[in-house]
Amino acid sequence: MFSRKNIKAASEVTVESPKENINVQLQQVTFHIDGDENPGFVSDVGISPATTSGSIHLMPEPHSNSTPAKDRHASFNESISSSRKNGGTKKKLSVKTASTSTLENLTFDDSFIDENGLTLIYSRHEKLPLKDFSNEVRAIMDVQSFIKKTALLLHMEKTNLDEIIEEIIEKMLGHLDNPTCLDQAKAALFTHDYVHQLSRTLQCSSIDPEGGGFVYDQNFVCALSSIPSIQTRYVGLARMRTPANLGQTCQEVYFIVVILTPTKEKGTKNELETGRTFATMLSDLDFRQALLDARNEEEFLKEVEKQMFILSKRQRNSDFPLTEEKNPSNEVTCGVFKGLRGDLRRRLPNYKSDFMDGIADKKSIQKVASTTLFLYFACILPSIAFGVLNAFNTNGILTVEKVLYTQTFGGLMFAFFGGTPQIVLLTTAPLALYTKIIYSLSEDFDLNFQSMFCCVGLWNSFFLILYSVFDLSILMQFSTRSSEEIFALFISIAFAQDAFKNTVENFKENYNVDACKPSPSLSFWNISKLPDNMTTTTMSTTISTMGSTLFNNVTGSTLFNNVTEEVMECHRDVSLLYLLLLLGTLWLGVTLYNFTKTPYLTAGKRELFSDYSLPVSVIIMSFIGAYVFREVKMGKSFNSDRDPNLFQLITMQDLSIGAIFAAMGLGFCLSLLFFMDQNISAALVNAPQNRMKKGTAYHWDLLVISIVNAGLSLICFPWLHAALPHSPLHVRALADMEERVEQGHIHQIVVRVRETRLTAIFSHILIGLSLLIMPVLSYIPTPVLYGLFLYLAVTALKDNQMAERIALFFTEQAAYPPNHYIRRVPQRKMHLFTLVQIIQLGVLCIVGFFPFNYLKMFFPVLIFVLIPFRHKIIPKLIHQKYLNAMDGH
């Protein structure tokens, strides 16, 4: 019996820390076999670099089984020395595409081996984390599946690798009675060369304290493969009676695990993930000893089940938890001016760097320039669109000109004095909706709209000042990613709804009108009523007679005047051009935005196209609509006439006491909208994945917003607050991104963000200058404005985890990305959580888009209710540890 002491000496590795890694070796080939029945390759150690993760080895051909390993090395070295003497230094190695090579009376066919028996072997090493049995739900399910469908071989006496693998496969797949499965499994597990080697293996490794590299745990090896002819996973495990020598890194193998999975298998159930489960268990030395001591299959499986619970408990109590726990002692409590003082202490020391970071280097200057143009078009076009909407809803009181003045003043004030300059302020769809509610109430109760608007705005600012002074933004610590992404997705839907709603209205006005339909007055006869026996000649004569009679009774001028009148009222070309510009702006913008994912041009030029995607798409489509199709009369997008009485102070003397208290109620509901929108935008901007360095300023930002909107209310200008998705997109525009590949899935991460104020300052200066060219801006086609809405709605879905999980409903399981929540949460629980989020989003959409203005007054309250609903109701449906995995930043 191989003692525990001998096991440790053979493996020279003890794995106890959960931070240790498993090593997966693809194309493991750098070994030689000393056994008589196991011919193998020998490595030219003078060629292969030992420190690289991917290496190329120069190999001689396999030697005869009768030659001892030491003699084989000597013979090979002598043959190399002899060839160098004969050919001198000028002799070159040649690799033939196909040859029949002979060496020492051994003949074989291999297209990769030359006449001297040399070939190149590529090997690659990749480190993987140990399986977390406490959080990754699939780990325990893998073990339970193995126990239920046992393919276990104890006391195996074979030493030949081919025979060992063949017996394990027969045990796993023999019941299928399908020779194709067996053949495919053998072909997939081994490399396709003269000497069979395992193509993909998984072993445990540890740091070598002497050499500084890593050493293999040679007591076990997992062989991995996927084949198309099976429908479910199979795991086979063999325990050797005596340690087998299977190669350079497998010289004392007691346990061989073979894992076969279907080719199209879910990411968390593929061969590599299943291999991680069993390799993690076998990396424990005590567990391996217990398996060696097991006398029969029943005891063996009991030890496996016991180890599963041990690992789950050990990793749950680990010093390295996978989910960050909140420390109650570090939680901030509400106070008076405490949050404002903290925000100023964090941000004031960085005020100078907020300007200098934008011009620190050439790349930063280029990013500032591209982001400035992005912000300019992303702000001015929605401002024009919402200005048109506000002018329509308020009968021309809040105009496009006022919105542009609001955007310039508010944006510059926040860019200079705000705590988080990456937040973008904008007049948004919820604000336009609330303005319409105030106007409707004013009309219903015979109140002056401007006075009511001013009073509601001042009450709103009053409540916001209270929120900032008493540090109520600290309540946002209870806001989770779920609430933030539901609201962000609602804003995207609102953008899309506005765009499609206006498209439908345009088609109603220009396409689906009576003038575009065949007029009954022009149907001079009904051919279906003609007699069946009428000949072609008779019919022709009849038609001529009817036509002559008609033109004799109706004057030509009257007929053509009627036709002209009807044609002038039909403008189907306008609607078709509207649809072309709308979808064209979306397509061109998104295509350029994703240009970094294409192989065209260089990386720098691809990034340049992506940075300027929005301005380029707007300019090109505006040129097409306003110039190329200038004969199609679409009209101006807004009235560019100036208002001479623009800046007038609003008095509220005409408001009664009841109206003032009603305005207070409206102002309180409005302040909840500001509070939630501002803080959610700030949370998304400062999300951990954005790697922001200079700290948050929730309370200070809220105070600046309240002061800005108080000033706007006094002159009856539209309000503005933090905008979604503009704010997160502003951060991404300033960021350097890096692509990562994980199990074939490509995703981008933020490497660095330039936290500068320059982009907001420059873009709003450009918006202010645009007031001088309002007649020119009015020629921007309306569909281009709404195409921008669709562009913002689509690009905002990126990195929205809720949108990703909604897409999983329609995604093949084999294509699921290896996200952390997919590993840690059962699929049914994940879909249940997504379904609950969809229901919450649906309720928001019903209240927000339903044509009842008085119901929409409570829309901000409904947004606030998302937070207690998440903490009080959802945990009763889904376990808290699953919520932590799906709903944590």
N, C-alpha and C positions, 0 to 999 in steps of 0.2 A: 504493500500500500504506500502510495506517495504521501509522505507526511506533510503537515501544515508548514513546517520549517522549510522543507524542500520546495513547496509551492512558492513561498516568498522569495527564496533564493533564485528560483527559476525566473520569476516574473520581474523581480526587482522593482515592484510598484505597489503602493498601497493607496487606494483612492478613498478618502473620507470627506474632503471638502467639496461642497456643492459647486464651488467655483471652478473645479478642475474640468478640463475639456476632454471630449472624445475625439479621436482622430479618425477621419474617414479617408481612405486611400483609394483613389480611382486609378485603375490600371496599375495595380501593385505588381511590380515585375522585377525588382532588384534583389533577387535571391538565388541561392543555389541549393540543391538537394543532395545530401550525402547518401541517402538510401539507394539500394540497388534497383528498386522498382519505381523510383521517382526521378526520371531525368529532368533537368531544369537548366536554366540559363545561369551563367556566372557573370558578375558585373565587373566592368573595367572601372575600378574605383578611382583611377587617376583622371578620368574624364568627367565624371558626374560631380557637380558642385553639391556639397552636403548641406549648405545653408539655405538653399532656395526651396520654395514650396512646390514649384514645378521644375522638373529636371529631365534631361535627356541622357540616357545611358547607352553606351556602345557595348553591345553584347556579342560574344562568340556563339556559334551554333551549339546545340546540345551535344554532350559527349556520351559515349557509350556507358552503359550502366556498370560495366566491370571495372572501370578505371576509378581508383580512389580520388576523393575530392582534392587532396593535396597534390597528387600527381597531375590531375587535370589542370590545376592552376600553373604548375611548372611547365607542363606541355604547352599550354596556351602562351605563356610568356616566351618560351623558346621559339614558338612559331612566329610570334610577332617580331622577336629579335632577328630571326633568320630572314624574314621578309624585308626588314629594314636594311640588313646587310646587302641583300641582293639588289634591292631597288634604290638604295641610298635615300637621302632626304627628299628626293624629288618624287618618290612613290606616293600616290594618292589613293585614298580609299574610294571605291566606287560602289554604288548601290544600284543593282539592276532591277528593272521593273518586273522581270520574270526570269527565273533561272532554276536549274536543277543543280544543287550544290552537293559536293562530296567532300568529306573530311574524315580521315582515319577509317576508311572503308565503310562510312555511313552515308547513304544516299537518301535525299529527301527533296520534296518540292515545296518551296516557299518563296513567294514573289518579293519578300522583304529581306531575304538573306542573300548575301553575295557569296562568291566562290570561296572566300576565306572563312565563312561561317559567321560573318558580322552582321548585325542589324541594330537599329536604333529603337529604344523603348522609352516611351514617355510616361512619367509618373507625376502625380499631383497629390499634395496633401492639403486637407482642409479641416480646420478645427470646428467642432460643433459643441454646443452647450449640452450638459447632461439634461436628461428629461426631468421635468419638475412634476413629480407625482401629486403634489398638493394643489397645483393650479391647472395643469394641462389634463383635461378630462379624458383625453384619448389614451393616456398612459395606463390607467387602471383598466380601461375597456380592452386594451390590447392584451393584457395579461389574462383577464377573465376569458377572452375569446380563445387564447391558447389552452387554458385549463379545460375549457369546454370541448374543444376539438384538438385533442392531444395528438401530436405526432412526435413521439419521444422514443429514442433509441438509447438504451443503457448497455454498458459493457461492450461497446463496439471494439472489435479486435483488429479491424483492417487498418493499414497504414498508408495505403496508396490514396492520394487525393481524389483521383477519378472514381475509385470504388467507393470511397466514403460518401462523396456527394451523390453518387448514383443510388446508394442505398437509402440515404435520407430522402431524396426526391421520390423514390418508390414508396416510401412510408407515407409521404405527404399526399401524393397524387395517384397512388396505385388504385384507389377505389373508384377513380373516374373512368377507368378502362378506356383511356384515350391516349394512344401512343404519341399523338401530336403534342400534347401537353408536356410529356416527358422529354421529347426531343427539343422542344422550344426552351424548356427550363435548363437543360444541359448547355444548349448553345448560348443562352443569355448569361449564365453564371460564369462561363469560361471565356477567355480571350480566343480570338480566331487565329491561332498560329500553330506551329508544329508541336510545341509543348504546351499543354493546357495549364493555365493559371487562372485564379479567380480574378474576374475583371473589376469587381467593386467589393471592397471589404470595409468593415467598420471594426475598429479596435480602440482600446483605451490606451492613453499615453499619459506620462507625467514628466515633469521637468527633471532633467538629469542634473543632480547637484555637482557633479564633477566636470562634465563636459559643457554644460550650459545649454545643451539642446534638449531633446525629449527622447525618452525611451518607451518602448512598447510594452504593454502588458501582454505577454505571449501565452497566457493560459487559455485564452478564448479568442475566437474570431467569428464575426457575423458576415455571411455572404449575402449580397443584396441583388435583386433583379426584378424586373417587371416583364410579363409576357402577355400577349393578347388573347390567348386561348382559355384563360380562366376568368371566372366571374366574381371571385371573392379572394380574400387574402389567405395565405397559408404560411404557417411558421413551423419549422421542424428543428428539433434540437437533439444532438447526439453527444453522449458522454463517452469518452474513450476509456478503455480499460487501462491502457498505458499511454503516456504522453506521446503525441505524434509530432514528427518534424515535417512541417508543411512549407517551410521556406525561411528566409532570412529573418522575418519579423514574426514567425509562427513556429518556433523551434520546440516549444513545450506545450502543445495545445491539448487541453483536456476537454474543452467544450467547443462544438461547432454548431452555429445557428445558421440555418438557411431560411431566407425570407423571400417569398414570391408574392407579388401583387399584380392585379390587372393593370394593363397599360394605362387605361383611363381610370384612375382612382383619385379620390378626394385628396387634397394636399396634405391633410392631417392624418391620412391613412395610407400614404404611399410607402414604398419600401424603406426609404431613408428614415421617415418618422417612426415607423414600426421598429426599425433597427435601433434607433436611439433608445427606445423603451427597454429592449432586452440587453443592449450594451451597457446602459446605466445600471441595471440590476447586477449584471455579471462583473461590473467594475469593483464591486464590494468583495474583498478577500474573504471575510467571514462567511458570506453567502456562498461563495464558491466551495469553501470547505464543507459547508453543510450539505451542498448538493453532492459532493464526493462521498459523504458518509451515508447518503440515502441508500437504503437497501433495495427498495422497489419503486415502482412508478408512483404509488400512492404517497409515499413519504417525500418523493421528489417534488410532486405537485403541491404538497402542503408547505414545503419550504419556499416554493415560488410564491404562493399566496401570502405567506407570512412576510416575506421580503417586500412585497407590494405595500403592505400596511406600514411596515417599518420605514420605508422610504417616504411614504406620504406623511407620516407623523414627524420624521426628522426634518424634512424640508419645510413643513409648516412652521416648525419652531426654529428655523434657520436664522442665523444672524444676517442673512441677505434676502429679505422678503422681496418678492417680485412686485408687490403693490405697496406703494408708499403709504404709511400710516400717518395720520395727522396727529401732531403733538398738541394736546390741549393747552399745555403751558405756553405755547407759542401763538395761540389764537388771540387776535386783537379784539378788544371790547370797545363798544361805543363810548365816546366822550365828547367834550366840547372843544372844538378846534384841534383836537389831538391828531386827527387824520390829516388836516390841512398842514399842520406843522411838519408831520412826517413826510408828506409829499414834497414840501418845499426843501426839506433837508436832503431828500434824494435827488431832486431835479436841479436845484440851483447850481451845485458844483459842476454839473454837466452842460450848463447853458452855453458856454463858449464852444465846447466840443460839438454841440448841436449844429453849429454853423461850419466848423472846420472839418468835420467828418465828411462833408459833401464834396470837398475839394482836396482831400488828402492825397489822392493819386489819380492817374489818368483813367483808370477803370471807374473810380468813384465819380469823376466828372462826367463820363459817358453815361453812367447810370442816372445821375441827377438830370441830365438833359433828356434822356428817354422817358424817365418817370414824370418830369415836368410836363411834357407833351401828353403823356397818358392821363395825368390828372386834369389837364386843361380840357381835353375832349370828354373825359369821364364826368366832369363837373358841369361844363357849359351846356352840353347837349341835354342831359336830364333837367337842368335848370330851365332851358327853353321849353322842353316838353311839359314840365310841371307848371311853368308859367302860363302856357296855353290852357292847361287844365284849370288852373286857379282863375284865370280870366273868364273862362266859360262858367265856372261854378259861382263866381261872385259878381257876375254881370259887369266885368271890366274894371273892378276895383283893384284887384291884385293882378298886375300885368307882368309880362315877360321882363320889362325894363326894371320893375321893382325886384323881381327875383334875382336878376343879374347884379343889381346893387347890393342886395342882401348877401349873395354869394361872395362878392368881392370884400365887403366890409367884415362879415363874420369869419370868412376864411382867413383873412390877414390878421384879424385880432387873435384868433386861435393859434395861427402859425407862430406868432410872436410871443404870446403869453400862455398858451396851453401847456400842460404838463407832458402830454403825449402827442407830439406833432404829427405822428403817423396816422392819427385819427382824422378822417375826412368828414367835414361838415357839409350838409346838403339839405335842401328842401326835399322831403321824401314823400312817398305815396301815402303812408299813414297820416302825415301832417296835412296833405292835400285833402284827405278824407275828413279829417277833423275840422278843417276850415269850412268844408261844405256843410258839415253839421251845424256849425255856428251860424253860417249864413241862413240855413233853413230855419233855425230857431228864431233868428232875428226877423225873418219874413213872417213867420207864423204869429209872433207876439208883437209885431209892429215896433221893433227896436232898431236903432241905428247900428248897422253892421260894423262900421269902423270903431265906434265907441265900445261895442260888445267885444270885438276882436282885441282891442287894446286892453280892456279890463281882464279878459281871460288870460292874455299873455302876461300881464303883470302878476296876477295870482299864481300862474305857473312858475314865474321866476321867483316869487316869494317862497313857494314850497321847495323849489330846488335849492335855494340858499339855506333853508332849514336842513335839508338832507345833507348838504355838504358841511355845514357847521357842526351838526350833531353826529357826523361820521356814519350816516346810515348806509353808505356804500359798502360798509363792512358786511352787510347782509348778503352781499353778492357771493360771499364765501359758500353759501348754500346753493348757489346756482351751479348746476353741473353742465357738462358738455351737452347733455341731452336737451336741456332747455335752450341753450345757446344755438344749437344747430336746428332745432325746430323753428325758432324765430328767424334764423338766417334763411332757411328753406322757404319760409312763408314770404319773406321779402323777394326771393327769386321768383316765386310763383306770382307775386303781385306785379313784378316787372313783366313777366311773360303774359299775364292776364291783360295788362294795359295795352301791350303790343297787339295781341290778337283781337282784343275788343275793338281797337281803332281800325284794324284791317277789315273786320266784319262790317263796321259802319261804312267804310269806304266802298265796299262792294255793294252794300245796300243803296248807297247814293248814286253810284256810277255804273254798276254792272247789272244788278237785279232790279231794274226799273222797267216800267211799262213801255217806255220808248224803245227799249232794246228787244222787246218781244214782237213777234209778227202781229200786226194789227188786223183785227177781224174785218175792218172796212176795206182792206186790200185783197181779201179773199173773194174774188169776183164770182167764182163758181165752185161748186163742189163736184169734183170729177167722179167721186164715188157714186153720185146720184145719176150719172148718165146711163142710158139704156145699155144692156149687155150686147145688143145686136148692132150697136153703132160702129161703123167702120172707121178706119183711120182717116179716110178722106172726109167723111161726114163730120167727124170730131173736129178736124182742122178747120173746115168751113164754119162750123158753129162757133168756135173760139174766135175766129176773125170777125164774125158778125157781132158777137158780144163786145169785143174790144172796140170796134168801130162805133157801136151805139154808146158805149161808156164815154168815149172821148168827144162824141158829139154833144152829150148832155152836160159834161163837166168841163169847165174852162181849164186850159193848161196852166194858167197862172195859179188858180186856186189849188189844183192838185199838187203842183211842185212846191208851193208855199207850205202846204201841210206836211209833205214829206220832209222838207228842209227843217221845219220846226221840230219834227220828231227826231231826226238825225242829230240835231244840235243838243238834244237832251240826253243822248246816249253816249257815254264816255267809257266804254269798256277798256279802251287803251290805258286810261288813267289807273284803273284798278289793277290791270296786269302789270304795269310798270311799278305800281305801289308794291305788289307782291314780290317782284323781281328785286327791287332795291332793299326791301325788308330782309328777305332771305339771303340776298347777296352780301349785305353788310355782315350778317351773322356768319355766313360761310367763310368769307374772306378773313374776318377778324379771328375766328377760331382756328382756321388753317394756319395763319401766321403765328398765332399764339402757341400752337403746338409744333412749330417749325423746328424746334430744337430736337424733336424726336425723329426727324428725317435724316437720311444720309447725305443730303445735298449740301454743297458748298463746304466751308470750314466751320468749325465749332463757333468761332467768334462771330462770323457772319450770320449763322443760324440764330445765335442769341440776339443779335442786332435786329433781325426781322421779328423775333418774338417780342422784344422790348417795344418796338414801334407798331405792333399789330393793330392797336386801336386807332391811332391817328391815321395810319396808312389806309385802313379799310374805310374810315369815314370820309377822307379826302377823295379817294378813288370813286366811291359810290356816289358822293355828292356831285362830282364832276360828271359822272355818267347820267345822273338824273337831271341835273340843271343845264348841261350843255349838249351832251350827245343826243339826248331825247328832248331837246328844247321845244320841239314842235308839239309834244304832249303837254298840254297846259295843266300842270298840277297845282299851280297857284303858290302863294307864299305860305310858309309854315306859321307865321304870326304877323301881327300888326306892328310895324317898326316905328310908328309915330311916337314922338316924344310927348310926355305929360308935363306941361309947364308948372303945375302945382304938385310936384312930386313930394317935396319935403315939407310937410305940414304937420305941426304938432296936433295930436288928437286930444280933444277934451271929452270928458265923460260926464258932463253936467246933465245931459239928457237921460241918463240912466237912473232908474228908481232903485230904492234899497233892495227890493226883491230881485231886480235884474243883477245887482252887484253880487248878492248871495248866490244867485244862479250861476254867475260867472265864476264864483269861487269854487262851486262844485265841478264845473267844467274844467277849471284850472287845475284842480286836484287830480282829476282823471288824466288830464294832459300831462301833468308832472310825472305820473307813473309811467306814461309812455316814454317821456324823456329819460327818466331814471333807468328804465330797463334797456332802452335802445342804446343810451350812452355807455352804460356799464357792460352790456353784452358786447358791444363793439370793442370797448377797451380790453375786455377779457380775451376776445379772439385775436386782437393785435398782440397782446402780451402772452399768448399761449406759449407753453414751454418749447414746442417744436419750432417756434420762430427765433429762439435764442436771443431775445432782447436782453441787453446788458444794463441799461441805465435806470431801471426800476419803473414802478407804476405811479400814477398820480390820479387815482379815481376821484378823490374829494375835490382836489384843485380843479380838475377838468370840469366837474359839475358846476363849480362856482363860476368859472369863466363862461360856461354856456348860459348860465342864468343871467349874468350881466349883459351878455351880447343880445339875448332874446328880449330882455327888458327894454334895451334901447331900440330894438326893431319894433316892438309893440307900440312904443310911444308915437311912431310915425306911420303905423299901419303898414309895415313891410312884412312879408312872409317870414315865418320862423324857420330855424334850421337846427339840426342836431347831428350826432354821429351817424354815418351812413353805412349800411351794409348793402352789397358786398364790397363797396369801395375801399373801406379801411383795411381789411385783410389783403385785398389786391394791391393796395399801396405798399404794404410791407413786402409782398412777394416781388413787386417791381424793383424794390431797393435791395433785394437779397441776391446773394450768390448761391446758386443751387448746385447740387451734386446728385448724380444718378447712382442708385444702389440696386443691385440685382440680388434677389433672394428667391432661390428655388425657381428660377426662370421668370419671376415677376419683377418688372422694373418700376421703381418708385423714386421720387425725388425728395431730398431733404434739404433744409436750409442750412447753409454753412455759416453765413454771416449776413447781418443786416446793417446797412448804413443808416444809423438813427440820426437823420439830419432834418432841419427845418427848411432848408433851401427849396426843396421841391414844392412844398405847400406855398411858400412865399412867392416863388417865381410863377407858379401856375395861376394863382389868384391875381397877381399883377397883370398877367395876360388876359384874364377874364375881365378885369377892370378896363383894360385898353379896348377890349372887344365892344364895350358900350359905344365906342366911336364909330364902329362899323356895323351897327345893328341892321341897317338896310341890306347889307351884304349877307349877314347871318340869316336873314329871313328867307333867303333863297335855298338854304339847306333843306332838302326834301324832307317832309314829315316822316316817310318810311325809314329814312336813315336814322332819325332820332329814335324811333322805336326799334330799329335793328340794333342800335346800341343797347337798348334795354335787354333784348334777347342775348346779346353778347355777354353782358354782365351777369345775367341769370345763369347762362351755361358755364362760364368760367368760374362762377362762385361755387359750383358743385364739386370742384376739385378739392380734395382733402376734407370734404364733408362726410364724416363717417356714417351719418344716417343715410345719405344718398348711396353710399357704397353698399350698405346692408340692404337697402331696398333693391338694388341691382342684383343681390345674391338670390332673390326670389326667382329670377329668370336666368340664373347662371348655372351651367353644368357643374356638378360638385367637383369634378376633376380640375376645374379651372378656378376654384376658390383660391384667393391669395393667402399666403401664410401669415396673416395678421395675428397679432397677439390674442385678440379676443376670439378668433376662430379656434385657436389652440386651447383656450382656457374655458370656453363656454359651450355647453351642449347645443347642438344645432337647433333643437326645438325651442330652447330658452332664448337663443339669439333671435330667432324669427318672431317669437312672442313679444320680445322687447321692441323690435322694429314695428310690429303691428300696433302696439300701444302708442308708439310715437306717431304713427300715421293717423291714428284716431285723434290724437291731440292736434295734429296739424290740420286735419279735416275740420275740427271744431273752430279753429282759428280762421280758416278760409270761409266757413259758412257765415260767421259773424262779420268778418272783414269785408266780404264781397256781397252779402245779402242786401237787397235794396230797401232796408229799413234804417233810416238815419238815426232814430232814437236808440235802436239796439246797438248801433256802432259806437255810441258814446261810451259803452262799457268795454270796448275792445282792449284798452290799456290794462284794465283790471284783470281781464282774462289772461293776458300775457303774464302778469304777476302771479296768477294762480298756478302757473306751470311749476313753480318752485315747490310749494307745499305738496302738490300732487305727486311730484317725483319722490319726495321723501316720506310721504305718509301712505300712499296708495300702492305705488309700483313695488315696493319691497314686500308687500303681501303676495305678490304674484311671482316674483323672481328673487332668488337668494341674493343676499347682499354681496357675496364674493363675486358672483357673476356680474352684478351691477358695477362693481369696482373695476372689473376688467373691460366692460363695454362703455362705461360712462365716466371714465377718468381721463384727465388730460395726460 
